[in-house]
């Protein structure tokens, strides 16, 4: 089934989905499930799409050590505030901020 929504509803869905970290499609599916499916069945049926961004990324999120990619390890966390401020200044000077 395909449902076409007016632009103002699409904008509202996109805004809310971004706010809670999901996609508009998953937000609509979740809303429809809550509205029309029995609350007695809390488990998702097999083959069901993930309900959140975290569900979608399950199995892909993790931790790595920079020494696996950069000999001696990267120093990405050092002076991060100063690097961030310098980047903001560069963007401002380039007229992109």
Biopython code that builds the backbone (N, CA, C, O; Angstrom):
import numpy as np
from Bio.PDB.StructureBuilder import StructureBuilder

atoms = [
    (1, "UNK", "N", (0.846, -1.171, 0.000)),
    (1, "UNK", "CA", (0.000, 0.000, 0.000)),
    (1, "UNK", "C", (0.889, 1.230, 0.000)),
    (1, "UNK", "O", (1.884, 1.294, 0.723)),
    (2, "UNK", "N", (0.526, 2.189, -0.804)),
    (2, "UNK", "CA", (1.236, 3.462, -0.811)),
    (2, "UNK", "C", (0.249, 4.539, -0.385)),
    (2, "UNK", "O", (-0.904, 4.553, -0.816)),
    (3, "UNK", "N", (0.719, 5.438, 0.466)),
    (3, "UNK", "CA", (-0.102, 6.542, 0.944)),
    (3, "UNK", "C", (0.623, 7.837, 0.607)),
    (3, "UNK", "O", (1.798, 8.003, 0.934)),
    (4, "UNK", "N", (-0.075, 8.743, -0.041)),
    (4, "UNK", "CA", (0.491, 10.051, -0.369)),
    (4, "UNK", "C", (-0.010, 11.050, 0.656)),
    (4, "UNK", "O", (-1.212, 11.153, 0.899)),
    (5, "UNK", "N", (0.918, 11.787, 1.258)),
    (5, "UNK", "CA", (0.529, 12.777, 2.261)),
    (5, "UNK", "C", (0.780, 14.178, 1.705)),
    (5, "UNK", "O", (1.664, 14.374, 0.871)),
    (6, "UNK", "N", (0.001, 15.142, 2.172)),
    (6, "UNK", "CA", (0.217, 16.520, 1.732)),
    (6, "UNK", "C", (1.572, 17.039, 2.215)),
    (6, "UNK", "O", (2.120, 16.527, 3.191)),
    (7, "UNK", "N", (2.116, 18.060, 1.532)),
    (7, "UNK", "CA", (3.444, 18.587, 1.875)),
    (7, "UNK", "C", (3.578, 19.026, 3.332)),
    (7, "UNK", "O", (4.628, 18.819, 3.942)),
    (8, "UNK", "N", (2.524, 19.633, 3.903)),
    (8, "UNK", "CA", (2.643, 20.095, 5.292)),
    (8, "UNK", "C", (2.777, 18.922, 6.272)),
    (8, "UNK", "O", (3.462, 19.044, 7.289)),
    (9, "UNK", "N", (2.132, 17.793, 5.975)),
    (9, "UNK", "CA", (2.277, 16.612, 6.835)),
    (9, "UNK", "C", (3.653, 16.000, 6.627)),
    (9, "UNK", "O", (4.289, 15.557, 7.584)),
    (10, "UNK", "N", (4.111, 15.972, 5.392)),
    (10, "UNK", "CA", (5.451, 15.446, 5.115)),
    (10, "UNK", "C", (6.514, 16.246, 5.859)),
    (10, "UNK", "O", (7.436, 15.667, 6.433)),
    (11, "UNK", "N", (6.390, 17.584, 5.854)),
    (11, "UNK", "CA", (7.358, 18.424, 6.574)),
    (11, "UNK", "C", (7.316, 18.132, 8.072)),
    (11, "UNK", "O", (8.359, 18.023, 8.718)),
    (12, "UNK", "N", (6.113, 18.008, 8.620)),
    (12, "UNK", "CA", (5.983, 17.731, 10.052)),
    (12, "UNK", "C", (6.571, 16.367, 10.409)),
    (12, "UNK", "O", (7.243, 16.224, 11.430)),
    (13, "UNK", "N", (6.316, 15.366, 9.565)),
    (13, "UNK", "CA", (6.871, 14.033, 9.797)),
    (13, "UNK", "C", (8.394, 14.050, 9.734)),
    (13, "UNK", "O", (9.063, 13.454, 10.578)),
    (14, "UNK", "N", (8.934, 14.731, 8.734)),
    (14, "UNK", "CA", (10.390, 14.816, 8.577)),
    (14, "UNK", "C", (11.022, 15.507, 9.772)),
    (14, "UNK", "O", (12.051, 15.066, 10.284)),
    (15, "UNK", "N", (10.406, 16.588, 10.210)),
    (15, "UNK", "CA", (10.935, 17.332, 11.361)),
    (15, "UNK", "C", (10.917, 16.469, 12.627)),
    (15, "UNK", "O", (11.906, 16.418, 13.359)),
    (16, "UNK", "N", (9.795, 15.792, 12.884)),
    (16, "UNK", "CA", (9.690, 14.958, 14.085)),
    (16, "UNK", "C", (10.632, 13.757, 14.004)),
    (16, "UNK", "O", (11.251, 13.390, 15.002)),
    (17, "UNK", "N", (10.745, 13.145, 12.832)),
    (17, "UNK", "CA", (11.635, 11.993, 12.669)),
    (17, "UNK", "C", (13.078, 12.389, 12.940)),
    (17, "UNK", "O", (13.812, 11.669, 13.617)),
    (18, "UNK", "N", (13.481, 13.542, 12.405)),
    (18, "UNK", "CA", (14.847, 14.033, 12.638)),
    (18, "UNK", "C", (15.067, 14.287, 14.132)),
    (18, "UNK", "O", (16.129, 13.985, 14.677)),
    (19, "UNK", "N", (14.064, 14.835, 14.769)),
    (19, "UNK", "CA", (14.155, 15.163, 16.198)),
    (19, "UNK", "C", (14.385, 13.921, 17.060)),
    (19, "UNK", "O", (15.134, 13.968, 18.036)),
    (20, "UNK", "N", (13.739, 12.811, 16.698)),
    (20, "UNK", "CA", (13.865, 11.597, 17.517)),
    (20, "UNK", "C", (14.855, 10.588, 16.942)),
    (20, "UNK", "O", (15.025, 9.501, 17.495)),
    (21, "UNK", "N", (15.511, 10.944, 15.828)),
    (21, "UNK", "CA", (16.570, 10.089, 15.291)),
    (21, "UNK", "C", (16.082, 8.878, 14.520)),
    (21, "UNK", "O", (16.651, 7.793, 14.646)),
    (22, "UNK", "N", (15.042, 9.047, 13.728)),
    (22, "UNK", "CA", (14.558, 7.948, 12.900)),
    (22, "UNK", "C", (14.219, 8.515, 11.525)),
    (22, "UNK", "O", (14.512, 9.676, 11.238)),
    (23, "UNK", "N", (13.612, 7.707, 10.688)),
    (23, "UNK", "CA", (13.202, 8.183, 9.372)),
    (23, "UNK", "C", (11.711, 8.481, 9.395)),
    (23, "UNK", "O", (10.989, 7.941, 10.234)),
    (24, "UNK", "N", (11.239, 9.331, 8.489)),
    (24, "UNK", "CA", (9.799, 9.592, 8.436)),
    (24, "UNK", "C", (8.984, 8.312, 8.204)),
    (24, "UNK", "O", (7.911, 8.140, 8.782)),
    (25, "UNK", "N", (9.501, 7.425, 7.362)),
    (25, "UNK", "CA", (8.792, 6.181, 7.069)),
    (25, "UNK", "C", (8.631, 5.328, 8.321)),
    (25, "UNK", "O", (7.548, 4.812, 8.593)),
    (26, "UNK", "N", (9.727, 5.181, 9.088)),
    (26, "UNK", "CA", (9.648, 4.379, 10.309)),
    (26, "UNK", "C", (8.763, 5.043, 11.355)),
    (26, "UNK", "O", (8.078, 4.358, 12.115)),
    (27, "UNK", "N", (8.772, 6.357, 11.398)),
    (27, "UNK", "CA", (7.907, 7.086, 12.324)),
    (27, "UNK", "C", (6.436, 6.822, 12.003)),
    (27, "UNK", "O", (5.634, 6.577, 12.905)),
    (28, "UNK", "N", (6.087, 6.871, 10.724)),
    (28, "UNK", "CA", (4.703, 6.615, 10.314)),
    (28, "UNK", "C", (4.314, 5.175, 10.629)),
    (28, "UNK", "O", (3.233, 4.926, 11.163)),
    (29, "UNK", "N", (5.194, 4.223, 10.301)),
    (29, "UNK", "CA", (4.888, 2.822, 10.589)),
    (29, "UNK", "C", (4.680, 2.597, 12.081)),
    (29, "UNK", "O", (3.755, 1.890, 12.480)),
    (30, "UNK", "N", (5.529, 3.190, 12.900)),
    (30, "UNK", "CA", (5.401, 3.042, 14.347)),
    (30, "UNK", "C", (4.083, 3.643, 14.835)),
    (30, "UNK", "O", (3.397, 3.057, 15.672)),
    (31, "UNK", "N", (3.737, 4.817, 14.303)),
    (31, "UNK", "CA", (2.484, 5.469, 14.694)),
    (31, "UNK", "C", (1.278, 4.623, 14.297)),
    (31, "UNK", "O", (0.327, 4.487, 15.066)),
    (32, "UNK", "N", (1.323, 4.059, 13.099)),
    (32, "UNK", "CA", (0.222, 3.207, 12.654)),
    (32, "UNK", "C", (0.122, 1.931, 13.485)),
    (32, "UNK", "O", (-0.976, 1.477, 13.805)),
    (33, "UNK", "N", (1.268, 1.356, 13.830)),
    (33, "UNK", "CA", (1.255, 0.162, 14.689)),
    (33, "UNK", "C", (0.607, 0.476, 16.032)),
    (33, "UNK", "O", (-0.239, -0.277, 16.516)),
    (34, "UNK", "N", (1.013, 1.600, 16.631)),
    (34, "UNK", "CA", (0.456, 1.984, 17.927)),
    (34, "UNK", "C", (-1.046, 2.220, 17.836)),
    (34, "UNK", "O", (-1.788, 1.901, 18.765)),
    (35, "UNK", "N", (-1.487, 2.774, 16.727)),
    (35, "UNK", "CA", (-2.901, 3.132, 16.572)),
    (35, "UNK", "C", (-3.772, 1.928, 16.254)),
    (35, "UNK", "O", (-4.878, 1.809, 16.782)),
    (36, "UNK", "N", (-3.283, 1.021, 15.386)),
    (36, "UNK", "CA", (-4.151, -0.019, 14.866)),
    (36, "UNK", "C", (-3.856, -1.440, 15.327)),
    (36, "UNK", "O", (-4.725, -2.305, 15.215)),
    (37, "UNK", "N", (-2.673, -1.705, 15.835)),
    (37, "UNK", "CA", (-2.356, -3.063, 16.270)),
    (37, "UNK", "C", (-2.565, -3.201, 17.764)),
    (37, "UNK", "O", (-2.418, -2.237, 18.516)),
    (38, "UNK", "N", (-2.901, -4.379, 18.179)),
    (38, "UNK", "CA", (-3.164, -4.657, 19.585)),
    (38, "UNK", "C", (-1.929, -4.399, 20.434)),
    (38, "UNK", "O", (-0.825, -4.795, 20.060)),
    (39, "UNK", "N", (-2.101, -3.752, 21.552)),
    (39, "UNK", "CA", (-0.977, -3.494, 22.456)),
    (39, "UNK", "C", (-0.578, -4.749, 23.217)),
    (39, "UNK", "O", (0.448, -4.762, 23.898)),
    (40, "UNK", "N", (-1.385, -5.811, 23.107)),
    (40, "UNK", "CA", (-1.049, -7.075, 23.771)),
    (40, "UNK", "C", (0.178, -7.719, 23.131)),
    (40, "UNK", "O", (0.940, -8.415, 23.803)),
    (41, "UNK", "N", (0.367, -7.487, 21.842)),
    (41, "UNK", "CA", (1.490, -8.069, 21.126)),
    (41, "UNK", "C", (2.626, -7.065, 21.063)),
    (41, "UNK", "O", (2.690, -6.256, 20.137)),
    (42, "UNK", "N", (3.521, -7.107, 22.038)),
    (42, "UNK", "CA", (4.644, -6.167, 22.121)),
    (42, "UNK", "C", (5.783, -6.542, 21.196)),
    (42, "UNK", "O", (6.562, -5.679, 20.791)),
    (43, "UNK", "N", (5.895, -7.844, 20.848)),
    (43, "UNK", "CA", (7.010, -8.290, 20.023)),
    (43, "UNK", "C", (6.749, -7.989, 18.564)),
    (43, "UNK", "O", (5.613, -8.065, 18.096)),
    (44, "UNK", "N", (7.816, -7.643, 17.840)),
    (44, "UNK", "CA", (7.706, -7.388, 16.412)),
    (44, "UNK", "C", (7.709, -8.720, 15.678)),
    (44, "UNK", "O", (8.479, -9.615, 16.025)),
    (45, "UNK", "N", (6.862, -8.861, 14.672)),
    (45, "UNK", "CA", (6.885, -10.095, 13.888)),
    (45, "UNK", "C", (8.213, -10.240, 13.145)),
    (45, "UNK", "O", (8.889, -9.252, 12.858)),
    (46, "UNK", "N", (8.574, -11.492, 12.839)),
    (46, "UNK", "CA", (9.824, -11.714, 12.107)),
    (46, "UNK", "C", (9.735, -11.054, 10.740)),
    (46, "UNK", "O", (8.671, -11.021, 10.122)),
    (47, "UNK", "N", (10.861, -10.530, 10.276)),
    (47, "UNK", "CA", (10.901, -9.867, 8.999)),
    (47, "UNK", "C", (10.450, -8.413, 9.065)),
    (47, "UNK", "O", (10.409, -7.728, 8.043)),
    (48, "UNK", "N", (10.117, -7.949, 10.238)),
    (48, "UNK", "CA", (9.662, -6.568, 10.426)),
    (48, "UNK", "C", (10.834, -5.615, 10.277)),
    (48, "UNK", "O", (11.955, -5.945, 10.663)),
    (49, "UNK", "N", (10.587, -4.431, 9.719)),
    (49, "UNK", "CA", (11.646, -3.436, 9.589)),
    (49, "UNK", "C", (12.028, -2.897, 10.963)),
    (49, "UNK", "O", (11.196, -2.883, 11.870)),
    (50, "UNK", "N", (13.278, -2.452, 11.131)),
    (50, "UNK", "CA", (13.697, -1.850, 12.398)),
    (50, "UNK", "C", (12.857, -0.616, 12.698)),
    (50, "UNK", "O", (12.431, 0.086, 11.782)),
    (51, "UNK", "N", (12.618, -0.351, 13.990)),
    (51, "UNK", "CA", (11.760, 0.756, 14.369)),
    (51, "UNK", "C", (12.529, 2.039, 14.631)),
    (51, "UNK", "O", (11.941, 3.118, 14.580)),
    (52, "UNK", "N", (13.819, 1.959, 14.907)),
    (52, "UNK", "CA", (14.603, 3.151, 15.202)),
    (52, "UNK", "C", (15.905, 3.113, 14.424)),
    (52, "UNK", "O", (16.273, 2.088, 13.850)),
    (53, "UNK", "N", (16.595, 4.241, 14.412)),
    (53, "UNK", "CA", (17.896, 4.296, 13.768)),
    (53, "UNK", "C", (18.861, 3.329, 14.440)),
    (53, "UNK", "O", (19.651, 2.667, 13.767)),
    (54, "UNK", "N", (18.800, 3.245, 15.766)),
    (54, "UNK", "CA", (19.681, 2.326, 16.500)),
    (54, "UNK", "C", (19.416, 0.882, 16.076)),
    (54, "UNK", "O", (20.353, 0.096, 15.939)),
    (55, "UNK", "N", (18.132, 0.526, 15.865)),
    (55, "UNK", "CA", (17.807, -0.819, 15.400)),
    (55, "UNK", "C", (18.407, -1.065, 14.013)),
    (55, "UNK", "O", (18.920, -2.148, 13.731)),
    (56, "UNK", "N", (18.337, -0.051, 13.159)),
    (56, "UNK", "CA", (18.864, -0.191, 11.801)),
    (56, "UNK", "C", (20.370, -0.383, 11.790)),
    (56, "UNK", "O", (20.901, -1.097, 10.939)),
    (57, "UNK", "N", (21.062, 0.249, 12.731)),
    (57, "UNK", "CA", (22.522, 0.203, 12.764)),
    (57, "UNK", "C", (23.073, -0.913, 13.647)),
    (57, "UNK", "O", (24.288, -1.060, 13.781)),
    (58, "UNK", "N", (22.184, -1.695, 14.246)),
    (58, "UNK", "CA", (22.618, -2.790, 15.104)),
    (58, "UNK", "C", (23.542, -3.716, 14.314)),
    (58, "UNK", "O", (23.208, -4.139, 13.207)),
    (59, "UNK", "N", (24.679, -4.021, 14.875)),
    (59, "UNK", "CA", (25.656, -4.851, 14.195)),
    (59, "UNK", "C", (26.707, -4.053, 13.445)),
    (59, "UNK", "O", (27.722, -4.601, 13.015)),
    (60, "UNK", "N", (26.461, -2.746, 13.286)),
    (60, "UNK", "CA", (27.412, -1.891, 12.589)),
    (60, "UNK", "C", (28.076, -0.882, 13.526)),
    (60, "UNK", "O", (29.097, -0.287, 13.179)),
    (61, "UNK", "N", (27.501, -0.692, 14.706)),
    (61, "UNK", "CA", (28.035, 0.277, 15.653)),
    (61, "UNK", "C", (29.015, -0.441, 16.568)),
    (61, "UNK", "O", (28.745, -1.550, 17.030)),
    (62, "UNK", "N", (30.139, 0.186, 16.824)),
    (62, "UNK", "CA", (31.114, -0.432, 17.696)),
    (62, "UNK", "C", (32.242, 0.526, 18.002)),
    (62, "UNK", "O", (32.153, 1.724, 17.730)),
    (63, "UNK", "N", (33.280, -0.003, 18.556)),
    (63, "UNK", "CA", (34.437, 0.789, 18.948)),
    (63, "UNK", "C", (35.652, 0.218, 18.236)),
    (63, "UNK", "O", (35.797, -0.996, 18.095)),
    (64, "UNK", "N", (36.513, 1.109, 17.794)),
    (64, "UNK", "CA", (37.761, 0.655, 17.206)),
    (64, "UNK", "C", (38.899, 1.467, 17.809)),
    (64, "UNK", "O", (38.687, 2.556, 18.342)),
    (65, "UNK", "N", (40.045, 0.950, 17.721)),
    (65, "UNK", "CA", (41.218, 1.659, 18.203)),
    (65, "UNK", "C", (41.940, 2.208, 16.987)),
    (65, "UNK", "O", (42.173, 1.483, 16.019)),
    (66, "UNK", "N", (42.296, 3.483, 17.030)),
    (66, "UNK", "CA", (42.896, 4.132, 15.861)),
    (66, "UNK", "C", (44.202, 3.482, 15.430)),
    (66, "UNK", "O", (44.598, 3.610, 14.271)),
    (67, "UNK", "N", (44.878, 2.788, 16.338)),
    (67, "UNK", "CA", (46.139, 2.152, 15.944)),
    (67, "UNK", "C", (45.913, 1.025, 14.941)),
    (67, "UNK", "O", (46.863, 0.553, 14.316)),
    (68, "UNK", "N", (44.657, 0.589, 14.782)),
    (68, "UNK", "CA", (44.353, -0.410, 13.765)),
    (68, "UNK", "C", (44.444, 0.203, 12.369)),
    (68, "UNK", "O", (44.597, -0.516, 11.382)),
    (69, "UNK", "N", (44.349, 1.540, 12.286)),
    (69, "UNK", "CA", (44.320, 2.216, 10.996)),
    (69, "UNK", "C", (45.464, 3.209, 10.808)),
    (69, "UNK", "O", (45.841, 3.512, 9.676)),
    (70, "UNK", "N", (46.019, 3.717, 11.910)),
    (70, "UNK", "CA", (47.087, 4.706, 11.851)),
    (70, "UNK", "C", (48.232, 4.195, 12.728)),
    (70, "UNK", "O", (48.029, 3.962, 13.920)),
    (71, "UNK", "N", (49.422, 4.017, 12.167)),
    (71, "UNK", "CA", (50.529, 3.532, 12.981)),
    (71, "UNK", "C", (50.758, 4.426, 14.200)),
    (71, "UNK", "O", (50.871, 5.645, 14.072)),
    (72, "UNK", "N", (50.823, 3.825, 15.352)),
    (72, "UNK", "CA", (51.024, 4.573, 16.592)),
    (72, "UNK", "C", (49.735, 5.161, 17.150)),
    (72, "UNK", "O", (49.741, 5.705, 18.254)),
    (73, "UNK", "N", (48.646, 5.066, 16.423)),
    (73, "UNK", "CA", (47.365, 5.592, 16.882)),
    (73, "UNK", "C", (47.189, 7.051, 16.515)),
    (73, "UNK", "O", (48.163, 7.800, 16.438)),
    (74, "UNK", "N", (45.962, 7.452, 16.290)),
    (74, "UNK", "CA", (45.659, 8.844, 15.956)),
    (74, "UNK", "C", (45.414, 9.628, 17.238)),
    (74, "UNK", "O", (45.073, 9.057, 18.274)),
    (75, "UNK", "N", (45.587, 10.908, 17.156)),
    (75, "UNK", "CA", (45.378, 11.770, 18.327)),
    (75, "UNK", "C", (44.141, 12.641, 18.102)),
    (75, "UNK", "O", (44.192, 13.860, 18.270)),
    (76, "UNK", "N", (43.045, 12.013, 17.726)),
    (76, "UNK", "CA", (41.842, 12.751, 17.353)),
    (76, "UNK", "C", (41.204, 13.484, 18.528)),
    (76, "UNK", "O", (40.535, 14.496, 18.319)),
    (77, "UNK", "N", (41.388, 13.012, 19.738)),
    (77, "UNK", "CA", (40.743, 13.634, 20.891)),
    (77, "UNK", "C", (41.580, 14.744, 21.520)),
    (77, "UNK", "O", (41.104, 15.450, 22.409)),
    (78, "UNK", "N", (42.784, 14.896, 21.081)),
    (78, "UNK", "CA", (43.636, 15.921, 21.670)),
    (78, "UNK", "C", (43.314, 17.286, 21.073)),
    (78, "UNK", "O", (43.193, 17.430, 19.857)),
    (79, "UNK", "N", (43.178, 18.267, 21.925)),
    (79, "UNK", "CA", (42.907, 19.654, 21.534)),
    (79, "UNK", "C", (41.669, 19.764, 20.647)),
    (79, "UNK", "O", (41.639, 20.588, 19.733)),
    (80, "UNK", "N", (40.648, 18.948, 20.903)),
    (80, "UNK", "CA", (39.466, 18.942, 20.046)),
    (80, "UNK", "C", (38.717, 20.270, 20.103)),
    (80, "UNK", "O", (38.175, 20.710, 19.088)),
    (81, "UNK", "N", (38.675, 20.916, 21.263)),
    (81, "UNK", "CA", (38.005, 22.208, 21.380)),
    (81, "UNK", "C", (38.684, 23.272, 20.530)),
    (81, "UNK", "O", (38.023, 24.068, 19.863)),
    (82, "UNK", "N", (40.013, 23.272, 20.563)),
    (82, "UNK", "CA", (40.763, 24.247, 19.762)),
    (82, "UNK", "C", (40.581, 23.979, 18.268)),
    (82, "UNK", "O", (40.435, 24.915, 17.482)),
    (83, "UNK", "N", (40.590, 22.709, 17.879)),
    (83, "UNK", "CA", (40.397, 22.356, 16.473)),
    (83, "UNK", "C", (38.994, 22.750, 16.005)),
    (83, "UNK", "O", (38.828, 23.254, 14.894)),
    (84, "UNK", "N", (37.990, 22.522, 16.849)),
    (84, "UNK", "CA", (36.618, 22.882, 16.522)),
    (84, "UNK", "C", (36.490, 24.391, 16.323)),
    (84, "UNK", "O", (35.887, 24.845, 15.351)),
    (85, "UNK", "N", (37.062, 25.170, 17.252)),
    (85, "UNK", "CA", (37.004, 26.628, 17.156)),
    (85, "UNK", "C", (37.707, 27.115, 15.895)),
    (85, "UNK", "O", (37.200, 28.009, 15.217)),
    (86, "UNK", "N", (38.857, 26.548, 15.572)),
    (86, "UNK", "CA", (39.596, 26.952, 14.369)),
    (86, "UNK", "C", (38.783, 26.645, 13.116)),
    (86, "UNK", "O", (38.779, 27.431, 12.169)),
    (87, "UNK", "N", (38.099, 25.515, 13.108)),
    (87, "UNK", "CA", (37.268, 25.155, 11.964)),
    (87, "UNK", "C", (36.100, 26.123, 11.817)),
    (87, "UNK", "O", (35.763, 26.515, 10.700)),
    (88, "UNK", "N", (35.478, 26.514, 12.927)),
    (88, "UNK", "CA", (34.392, 27.492, 12.877)),
    (88, "UNK", "C", (34.880, 28.828, 12.312)),
    (88, "UNK", "O", (34.184, 29.462, 11.518)),
    (89, "UNK", "N", (36.064, 29.246, 12.718)),
    (89, "UNK", "CA", (36.625, 30.498, 12.210)),
    (89, "UNK", "C", (36.868, 30.414, 10.712)),
    (89, "UNK", "O", (36.569, 31.358, 9.980)),
    (90, "UNK", "N", (37.414, 29.279, 10.245)),
    (90, "UNK", "CA", (37.636, 29.092, 8.803)),
    (90, "UNK", "C", (36.318, 29.144, 8.032)),
    (90, "UNK", "O", (36.243, 29.757, 6.967)),
    (91, "UNK", "N", (35.286, 28.504, 8.567)),
    (91, "UNK", "CA", (33.980, 28.519, 7.903)),
    (91, "UNK", "C", (33.398, 29.924, 7.870)),
    (91, "UNK", "O", (32.846, 30.352, 6.857)),
    (92, "UNK", "N", (33.524, 30.638, 8.985)),
    (92, "UNK", "CA", (33.016, 32.016, 9.036)),
    (92, "UNK", "C", (33.732, 32.898, 8.023)),
    (92, "UNK", "O", (33.101, 33.677, 7.309)),
    (93, "UNK", "N", (35.057, 32.772, 7.966)),
    (93, "UNK", "CA", (35.851, 33.566, 7.037)),
    (93, "UNK", "C", (35.532, 33.238, 5.583)),
    (93, "UNK", "O", (35.649, 34.095, 4.707)),
    (94, "UNK", "N", (35.128, 31.993, 5.329)),
    (94, "UNK", "CA", (34.789, 31.581, 3.968)),
    (94, "UNK", "C", (33.328, 31.900, 3.634)),
    (94, "UNK", "O", (32.872, 31.657, 2.517)),
    (95, "UNK", "N", (32.598, 32.448, 4.621)),
    (95, "UNK", "CA", (31.201, 32.812, 4.391)),
    (95, "UNK", "C", (30.238, 31.641, 4.406)),
    (95, "UNK", "O", (29.140, 31.727, 3.856)),
    (96, "UNK", "N", (30.644, 30.547, 5.034)),
    (96, "UNK", "CA", (29.793, 29.373, 5.093)),
    (96, "UNK", "C", (29.168, 29.165, 6.467)),
    (96, "UNK", "O", (28.622, 28.097, 6.745)),
    (97, "UNK", "N", (29.244, 30.172, 7.325)),
    (97, "UNK", "CA", (28.697, 30.022, 8.673)),
    (97, "UNK", "C", (27.850, 31.216, 9.006)),
    (97, "UNK", "O", (27.292, 31.291, 10.101)),
]
sb = StructureBuilder()
sb.init_structure("model")
sb.init_model(0)
sb.init_chain("A")
sb.init_seg("    ")
for serial, (resi, resn, name, xyz) in enumerate(atoms, 1):
    if name == "N":
        sb.init_residue(resn, " ", resi, " ")
    sb.init_atom(name, np.array(xyz, "f"), 0.0, 1.0, " ", f" {name:<3s}", serial, name[0])
structure = sb.get_structure()
